[in-house]
């Protein structure tokens, strides 16, 4: 179910070697354990297992630059960095074995959790009330908004400029719903995944790609410059998107333990360092990136391990 990937430190965005970040990760673990000791008690479920198993399979994307990209046998991106920190906590403190299950399609995320093919999903997974009825979430660990990716020489600047334009979205995401609700005069172009939408933009089959800005900035930083791609500044649709870790229902105590760990991670220097490395273009173009993208504990508490958001 998983795959073995060589970890190197070569190149910007490549996976950092654990030894180079052990101190910061240890700080995250210590903070999370302090919270857990204050709130948790022994349970029948926690007997050398986590989520009812000793082998945790984590589903993750492999085609989203800046979030989770597999290239030359090496992963990079913000979701991947979260996976590495979570893996260290689960294996070091919970005593379970963790496997990365690569390339989970967006449309299959819920099904993989419900079928048991994955125990956790870290895949730019937006928390929505409908999804919370089917699975549990831990998060958010990141907040973003839906925007637009265009060619560098595109004249698209405003919502009015999108009238009659071909906009690509892909299956299994919330992007198409928001686009159709707010911009009815655009022409919907479908894609099977993000990479296909970007190819259609570059080939002239689409005028723009619309999805969460953190995903768009990841593609834009791969193709910068006059002949590259850019995220249209200030052009957004829909409500903020909150990314969470997907968990199958039925494990509320372990879900709560994971939520406490996540609050420690999001509140640590590790979260900011990971984001800076994974999203350099976004950070450079948005000086207020921390306030835009970093969730507070109250937001995590309101969406973690519940059937609907807490008011």
C-alpha positions in Angstrom: 0.0 0.0 0.0 2.9 2.4 0.7 6.1 3.0 -1.2 9.7 3.5 -0.2 11.1 7.0 -1.1 14.7 8.1 -0.9 15.1 11.1 1.3 17.7 13.7 0.4 18.5 17.3 1.4 19.5 18.4 -2.1 17.6 21.3 -3.8 15.1 23.8 -2.5 11.8 22.1 -1.4 13.4 18.7 -1.0 12.6 16.8 2.1 14.7 17.9 5.0 16.6 15.2 6.9 15.1 14.5 10.3 18.4 15.1 12.1 18.5 18.7 11.0 15.1 19.4 12.5 15.0 17.1 15.5 15.1 19.9 18.1 12.2 21.8 16.6 10.1 18.6 16.3 11.0 17.6 19.8 9.6 21.0 21.0 6.4 20.2 19.1 6.1 16.8 20.8 6.8 18.2 24.2 4.1 20.9 23.8 1.6 18.3 22.6 2.4 15.8 25.4 2.0 18.5 28.0 -1.5 19.2 26.7 -2.3 15.5 26.5 -1.2 14.8 30.0 -3.5 17.5 31.2 -6.6 16.2 29.4 -6.3 12.6 28.5 -6.7 9.4 30.4 -6.2 5.7 29.7 -8.5 4.0 27.3 -9.2 0.5 26.0 -8.4 1.7 22.5 -4.9 3.0 23.4 -3.1 -0.3 24.0 -0.2 0.0 21.7 -2.5 0.9 18.9 -3.6 4.2 17.3 -7.0 4.4 15.5 -7.4 0.7 16.4 -4.2 -0.4 14.6 -0.5 -0.7 15.0 0.2 0.2 11.3 -1.0 3.6 10.3 -1.4 4.2 6.5 -1.4 7.8 5.5 -2.8 8.9 2.1 -1.2 11.8 0.4 -1.0 13.5 -3.0 2.1 13.4 -5.1 1.3 16.0 -7.9 0.8 19.3 -6.0 4.0 21.5 -6.0 4.3 23.4 -2.8 2.0 21.0 -1.0 2.9 17.4 -1.8 5.0 16.6 -4.8 6.9 13.5 -5.7 9.8 14.2 -8.0 13.0 12.2 -8.5 11.9 9.8 -5.7 11.8 12.7 -3.3 8.8 14.3 -1.7 8.5 18.0 -1.0 5.7 20.5 0.1 3.8 21.6 3.1 1.5 18.6 3.4 4.6 16.4 3.2 6.3 18.3 6.0 3.2 17.8 8.1 3.3 14.1 7.3 7.0 13.9 8.4 6.3 15.6 11.8 3.2 13.5 12.4 5.1 10.3 11.5 7.8 11.2 14.0 5.2 11.7 16.8 3.2 8.5 15.9 6.3 6.3 15.7 8.2 7.9 18.6 5.4 8.6 21.1 2.5 6.3 20.1 4.7 3.4 19.1 2.9 2.6 15.8 4.4 2.0 12.3 3.6 4.7 9.7 3.4 4.1 5.9 2.9 6.8 3.3 0.3 5.7 0.7 1.1 7.9 -2.3 -1.2 9.4 -4.9 -4.6 9.6 -3.4 -7.0 11.1 -5.9 -9.1 14.0 -4.5 -12.3 12.3 -5.4 -11.3 9.1 -3.5 -10.3 10.6 -0.2 -13.4 9.8 1.8 -13.9 6.4 0.2 -10.3 5.4 1.2 -10.9 6.3 4.8 -14.3 4.6 5.0 -13.0 1.4 3.3 -9.9 1.2 5.6 -7.5 1.6 2.7 -6.1 4.7 4.5 -6.2 5.5 8.2 -5.4 9.2 7.8 -5.5 11.5 4.8 -3.2 14.5 4.5 -4.1 15.8 1.0 -5.1 19.5 0.9 -8.4 18.2 2.3 -10.9 21.0 2.8 -13.2 20.6 5.9 -16.8 21.0 4.9 -20.1 20.3 6.9 -21.1 17.6 4.3 -17.7 15.9 4.6 -17.9 16.1 8.4 -21.0 13.9 8.3 -19.0 11.1 6.6 -15.6 11.3 8.3 -13.9 13.1 11.1 -11.3 15.9 10.6 -8.4 17.1 12.7 -7.7 20.7 11.9 -7.4 23.0 10.3 -3.7 23.1 10.0 -3.9 25.6 7.1 -6.4 28.2 5.9 -6.5 29.5 2.3 -8.9 31.0 -0.2 -9.9 30.1 -3.8 -8.1 32.1 -6.5 -7.1 32.0 -10.1 -3.9 31.0 -12.0 -3.3 32.5 -15.4 -0.5 33.0 -18.0 1.8 35.8 -17.1 0.6 37.9 -20.0 -3.1 37.4 -19.2 -5.3 40.5 -19.0 -7.5 38.9 -16.3 -7.5 41.1 -13.3 -11.1 41.3 -11.9 -14.3 39.2 -11.8 -15.6 41.1 -14.8 -12.6 40.0 -16.8 -13.6 36.3 -16.3 -16.9 36.7 -18.2 -17.0 34.1 -21.0 -13.5 32.8 -20.0 -12.8 29.1 -19.8 -11.9 28.2 -16.3 -10.6 24.7 -15.4 -11.4 22.9 -12.1 -11.0 19.2 -11.3 -13.0 16.3 -9.9 -13.5 15.8 -6.2 -12.8 19.4 -5.0 -15.0 22.2 -3.7 -13.6 24.6 -6.4 -16.2 24.0 -9.1 -19.1 24.5 -6.7 -17.8 27.9 -5.6 -17.0 29.0 -9.1 -20.4 28.1 -10.5 -22.2 29.7 -7.6 -20.5 33.1 -7.9 -19.4 33.4 -11.6 -22.2 31.8 -13.7 -20.9 33.5 -16.9 -17.6 31.5 -17.0 -17.2 28.5 -19.1 -16.4 25.4 -17.0 -13.5 23.2 -18.2 -13.1 19.9 -16.5 -9.9 18.1 -15.5 -9.0 14.9 -13.8 -6.5 16.6 -11.5 -4.6 19.8 -11.0 -1.8 18.9 -13.4 -4.2 18.4 -16.2 -5.8 21.8 -15.6 -2.5 23.5 -15.6 -1.6 21.7 -18.9 -4.9 22.9 -20.4 -4.0 26.4 -19.4 -0.5 26.2 -21.0 -1.9 24.6 -24.1 -4.6 27.3 -24.6 -7.5 25.0 -23.8 -8.3 27.1 -20.7 -7.9 30.8 -19.8 -7.5 30.2 -16.1 -7.3 27.5 -13.4 -9.3 28.0 -10.2 -8.6 26.4 -6.9 -7.1 27.1 -3.5 -4.4 29.8 -3.7 -1.8 27.7 -1.9 -2.1 25.1 -4.7 -1.9 27.8 -7.4 1.2 29.4 -5.9 2.8 26.0 -6.0 2.4 25.7 -9.7 3.3 29.4 -10.3 6.6 29.0 -8.5 7.5 26.2 -10.9 7.0 28.5 -13.9 7.9 32.1 -12.9 8.8 35.0 -15.2 7.4 36.6 -18.3 6.5 33.4 -20.0 5.4 31.6 -16.9 2.3 31.5 -14.7 1.0 33.9 -12.0 -1.7 34.0 -9.4 -4.0 36.9 -9.9 -3.6 39.1 -6.8 -6.8 39.9 -4.9 -9.1 37.9 -7.2 -10.9 35.2 -5.1 -14.3 33.4 -4.9 -16.0 31.5 -2.2 -15.4 31.1 1.5 -12.1 30.4 3.2 -10.9 26.8 2.9 -9.7 25.0 6.0 -7.4 22.0 5.4 -7.7 19.2 7.8 -6.3 15.7 8.4 -9.0 13.2 7.4 -9.8 10.4 9.9 -12.4 7.6 9.7 -15.2 7.9 12.3 -15.2 5.7 15.4 -12.0 6.8 17.0 -12.9 10.0 18.9 -10.3 9.6 21.7 -7.4 9.1 19.4 -8.8 11.8 17.2 -8.7 14.1 20.2 -5.1 13.1 20.9 -4.2 14.0 17.4 -6.0 17.3 17.6 -3.9 18.2 20.7 -0.7 17.3 18.9 -1.8 19.4 15.9 -2.3 22.5 18.0 1.2 22.1 19.3 2.5 21.8 15.7 0.6 24.7 14.3 1.7 26.9 17.2 5.4 26.0 16.9 8.2 27.6 14.8 8.1 24.4 12.7 4.8 25.3 11.1 6.2 28.7 10.0 9.5 27.3 8.8 7.7 24.6 6.8 5.4 27.1 5.2 8.2 29.5 4.2 10.2 26.7 2.5 7.2 25.1 0.8 5.6 28.4 -0.4 8.4 31.0 -1.1 6.4 32.8 -3.9 3.3 33.2 -1.8 5.3 34.4 1.2 7.2 36.9 -1.0 4.0 38.3 -2.5 1.9 38.3 0.7 3.6 39.9 3.6 0.6 39.1 5.9 0.8 35.4 5.0 0.9 34.2 8.7 -2.4 35.9 9.6 -4.0 34.7 6.4 -3.0 31.1 6.6 -2.2 30.1 10.2 -5.3 28.8 12.2 -5.8 29.6 15.8 -6.5 26.9 18.5 -10.2 27.9 18.6 -10.6 27.1 15.0 -9.0 23.7 15.4 -11.2 23.0 18.4 -14.3 23.9 16.5 -13.6 21.5 13.6 -11.8 18.6 15.1 -13.4 15.3 15.9 -17.0 16.5 15.6 -20.0 15.8 13.3 -20.5 19.5 12.5 -18.6 22.7 13.3 -18.9 24.1 16.8 -20.5 27.5 16.9 
